[in-house]
Amino acid sequence: MAKLHMTQEHAGSRSWLSGLNFFLADVRDGLGPFLGVLLLGQGWRADDIGYVMTAGGIAGMLATTPMGAWVDASRQKRLLLSMGTLALTLATLTLRSSPSFGVVLASQVVTGIVGALLGAGVMGITLGLVDQQHLSKQLGTNEAWNHAGNMTGATLAGFAGYRWGISAVLILMTLMACASLLCLRNIRPQDIDNERARGLDPKSALGGAQCAPTSTLHALAHSRELGLLAATMLLFHLGNAAMLPLFAQAMVTRAAVEPSAFTASTVIVAQLVMIPMALCAGRFASNHGYRPLIMAALMVLPVRGLVAGYWESPWAVIPVQALDGIGAGLLGVAMPGLVSSILRGTGHINAGLGAVMAIQGVGAAFSPAFAGAITQHFGYSTAFISLGMIATLALLTYHFGNSWTNTQQTA
């Protein structure tokens, strides 16, 4: 009865959390894939676009662990998210006035840093509102609303870009930011358990501060499974991060498609698949755990690279982005859920998630530059195949790494 009462009592805040995930989806990554198309229209080269995206990725990589630790320590998570949303919106709006190299570079650095804060903040609020027993289902709900927000934002952005030009996407993002601030305001601070939000249960033996590790480094450095997950995510994102913007650029170059509408279609197809995948992943993890979901997500990316590399028709957007939707829908639930499970009771869940995201950020940061350089010298097809080969290495790393870990534990 107590659990039921707690769930009903926090239902209002959890509903606004869904709204926050919906609206923040269009804010957190700035212009996302629309950035490459915007810069391409300004006469930018493929490798220069890759470099500024890489700079933003590096900034985000360096910020994720300290941002996660900040969220773990903070008792004002709503305020942190509000400040981050405003800062990211202002940074993106500067692109409208002057898309010069220096301005775009600075904007992407701010976007990377603040994006790390927003991700940690949403996870912290989620952990503070629900217990571990209901976390996988809530993560699935979060991801479903996040993908629905991405799909809606992409649809509106595609229409706005086609009707008024791609700069209209910036205005749309500002409106989404305002809506996310309204959702934040309606999440009740008293519903957020700040101890549970960092991975401690004050009612359990692990709940006391004296049971928590003395430092974030100590908590993270002693987990082999966390290290394996981080290495796998590094390889996965090295192969994955550049694929969507590169695919949009390839179709604009190869098939002369309308940039705004086609870029929007890439996002829409993926998000339509991600929504049911996230909901199914949340339910599956409740009964079978997170590891099978990660293996399934890793298997998808090599196939996606092959399709994108050899099918040059605009219709390739359907299988390429459907496969992206499967992989992202599964990982969006499985990765934070597995980190939360590994670090339960340490008091450093958000810092641990930040550490994994920092390491995977190395791959994501270098992916656009890697793909851009290959494209410049060898063409789009070679770039897609190269990205798919890296994804295959991620799959092998996780499979054999898990087998070795299980052997060590048995011995």
N, C-alpha and C positions, 0 to 999 in steps of 0.2 A: 504493500500500500504506500509506503514511503517513497519508493521509486516511482510509482505511478503519479503520486502527488507532485514530485519534483519535475517529472516530465511535463505534466499539464501546466505547472506554474511557469516553466520556462518556454512554453510553446510560442508565446508572443515574440519573445526575443529570437527564437529559432526561425520564426517566419521572416523577421526582418533580416536575419543572417542570410536567408535564401535570397532576399532582395539585394542585399549587399553584394553577394557573389554574382548576381545577374548584372548589375550596373557596373561593378568594378571590373568586369571582364573586358569592357571596352576602354578602360582607363589604364590598367596596370602595365600593359606592354607599349604604351604610347601609340604610335601609328602602326606598329607591327609590320605586316607584309605590305601595307600601303606606302611605307617609307621608301622602299626600293623603287616602286613605280613612280612616286613623286620625284625622286632624285633622278631617275632615268629620264623623265620628262624635262628636267633641267639640264640635260646634257652630261650627266655624270657617267663615268666609266664603271664597268662591273666590278673591277678590283677596288676602286675608291669607295663604292657603296659597301663592299665587304669590309673595308678597313674601319669605317665609322661604326658599323654594326658590331664589329669585333671590339672596338673601344668600349661601347656600352656593355657588352657581355663581360669584359674584364672588370669593369667597375662593379657590375652586379655580383660577379664572382667574389671579389674582395669584400663586398659588403654583407653577403648573406649570413656568415657566421656571427659577426658582431651585431647585426640586426636581430638575429634570432636570440642571442644572449640578452639584448636590450628588451625584447618582448618578454622573455622569461622573467626578467627582473622588474618589469614595469607593472604598476597597478593602474595605469591609465592607458589601456590599450586602445580605447576608442579615440582618445586624443591623438595618439601616435598615427593612427590610420587617417584621421582627418587632416593632420599636417602633411602627411605624405601625399595624399590625394591632391591637395592644393598645389604642392610643390611640383608634382609630376605634370599637372595640367598646365601650369605656367611655363614649364620647360618645353612642352610640346607646342604650345601656342607661339613660341618664338620662331618656330620654323616657318610660320606664315609670313613674317615680315622679312626674313633674310635667310634663305637656304644656302648660305655660304658654308665652306668646309668647317670653319671654326665654330660657327653657330650650331651646325648639325652635330659636330663632335661633342660640344658641351651639352647639348640637349640629350644625346644618347647616354652620356656618362651619368647625368642626373636621373634619367629614366631607369638605368640599370640599378643605381643605388636605391632609389625610392621603390622600385619594383620588388627588391629584396625585402624591404620593410613591410610593404603591403602583404606579400605572401606570408611572412612570419606572423603578422598581425592577425590575419584571417584565421590561420591555424591556431594561434593562441586563444582567440575568442571561441573558436569551435571546441577546443579542449576544455575551456572553462565552462561551456554550456552543457556538455554531455560527458558521460563517464565512458570508460574504455569498452564496456559491454555494448554500448550503442554507437561507438565511434565509427566503425566501418560503414554502417548505414548512413550516418550523418555525412561522412566524407563523400559517399556516393551522391547524396542529395546536393551537397555543395558543388560537386563537379558538374552535375546535371544542370543546375541553375547557371553555373559559370559558362558552360557550353551554350546554353540557351541565350545567354547574354551576348556571347561572341557571335552567334548566328544572327540574332536580331540586329546587333550593331553593324555586322558586315552587310546585311541586307540594306539597312538604311544608308550606310556609307556608300555602297555601290550605287544606289539610286541618287544620292546627293552628289557624288562625284561625277556621275553621268550627266546630271541636270545642271549643276552649278560649278563643276570643276572640283578637283581633288582637295582643294583647300577647304571645301565645305565639310570634309571629314573632321577637321580640327574643331569646328563649331559643334558638331555632333558629339565629339568626345567631351567637350566642356559641359554639355547638357547632361551626359551620363555621369560625369563627376559630381554634379550638383545633386542628382538623384541618389548616388551612393552616400553622400553626406547626410541626406535625409534619413536613409536606412540606418546609418550609424547612430544618429541621434535617438532613434527609437529602440535600440538594443539597450536594455536596462543594465546599468553597471552592477547592480546588486545581484543579477543573475549569473555574473561571471565569477567563477571560483578561481582566484588567481593562483592558488596552490596547485589545483588540478590542472590548470592551464600550462604549467611547466612540468607536469608529469608526476606530481606528488599527490597522494591521497591522505589528507589530514586525519582520516579515520582509521588508517591502516598503520601497521608497524613501520612502514616506509615513509609515513607522512611527516615525521618530525624532521626539523632542519638538520638535526645532528646525524641523520641517516644519509643525507645527500652527500655526494662527493664534494670535496673541497674546491674543485675547479672544473670548469667545462672541459679543459684539456684532458684531465684525468678520466672523466666520464667517457669521452669519445675515443681516446687512444687505446682503451682496453677492450674494444669490441672488434673482433675479426670480421664478424658478419657485416657490421657497419662499413668497414673498410672495403669489403668485397662489393657491397652494394654501391658504394661511391665510385669505385673503379669501373664498374659496369655502366653506371650512368654517365661517366665521363665519355666512354667510347660510344655509347648510344647517342648522346647529344652531339658529339663530333660528327656523326653521320646524319643526324636528323635535323639539327637547327637550321641549316642552310637550305634544306630541300624545298620548303614552301616558297620563300622569297625567290629562290633560283628557278623554281618551276614557273612562277608568275612571269619572271623576266624572260624565260625561255619561250613561253607562248606569245608574249608581246613581240619578241624578235622573230620567231619562226613563223607564226601564223597571223601576225598583225591584228590580234584581237584588241578590243577596246579595253584599255588598261584598268580603269576603275571597276567596270562591270565584271571582267574576268577575275580580277583579284578578289572581289567580293564573292564570286561563285566558288573559288577555291576554299574560302573560309566556311561558306554555308554548307557545302557538301560534307566537309569534315565534321562540323558541329552537329549536323543531323545524325551522324553515326555516333558521335561521342556521347550524346545525351542518353540513349538507351544502354550503351556500353558502361557508362559510369554507374547507372542505377543497378545494372546486373552485377557489376564488379563489387558494389557495396554489399549486395545480398550474398554473392558467392563467398566473399572474404569472411563473412560472419560464420560460415560453416566449414570452409576449407582453408582459410588463411590467405596470406597475400602472395606467397612465393610463386604458386602456379600462374597467377595473373602476370607477374613480371616476366616469366618465361614466355608466355603467350605474346606479350607486347613486343619482346625482343625478336620474335620470329617474323613479325610483320614487316619491319623496315627494309630488310634486304629485297623482299619482293617488290616493295614500293619503288626502290631505286631502279630495279630492272624495268618496270613498267614505264617510269618517267624517262628512262634513258632511251628506250627503243620505240615508244609510241609517241609520235610527234604531232598527233592530231589534238585539237582543243578538247575533244571528247575524252581524252586521257584524264581529264580533271576528275571524272567520276571514280575510276578505280584507284587513282593515286591518292586522292583525298579521303576516299572511304577507308583505305588502309591506314592512313594517318589517323582517322577517327577511331579506329579500333585500338591502335597502339596507345594513343594519347588518352583515350577514355579509360583504359585499364591502368596505365601508369599513374594517372592523376589521383586514383584511389589507392593503388597498391604501394606506391613509394612512400608517401607520408604515413600511411597506416603501418607499414613495416618498420619504419624508423621509430614511430611511437611505441610499437610493441617491443622493439629491441631495447629502447632506453626507458621503458616504464619504471618508475620509482627512482630515477636518478635526479630529477629536478631540472634536467637540461634538454628536454625534448625539442624545443624550438631551436636551440643552439645546435643540436645534433642534426636536425633537419636542414638548418642553414649550412652546416659543414658539408653535408652530402651535396646540397645544391651548389655550394662553392666549388667543389671538385667537379661536379658535372658541368658547372659554368665554364671551366677551363675548355672542355670540349665544345660547348655551345658558343663560346667567344671566338674560338679559332675556326669554327666550321664555316662561317661566311667568307673569311679571308682565304681559307683552304679551297673552298669551292669556287670562289671568284678567280683565284689565280689559275686553277685548272681550266676553268671556262675560257679565260682570256687566251690561253695558249693551246688548248686542245679541244675546246668546244663543250657544249652542254651535255651531250650524251656521255662523254668520258667522265665528266664531273659527277653525274648521277650514279654511274656504275661504281666510281671510287667511294662515294658516300655509302652505297649499299654494302660494299666489302668491309668497311669499318663497322657497320652494324652487325655483320656476321661475326666479327671478332668479339663484339660485346656479348652476343649469345653464347659463344664458346667459353668466354671468360666466366660468365655467371654459372653455366652448367657445370664445368669442371671445378670451379671454385667451391660451389656448394658440395659437390661430391667429396672434395678433399677435406672440407670442414667437417662433414659428417663422419668421415673416416677417422679424423683426429679425435672427435668427441667419443666415438665408439672405442677407440684404442685407450 
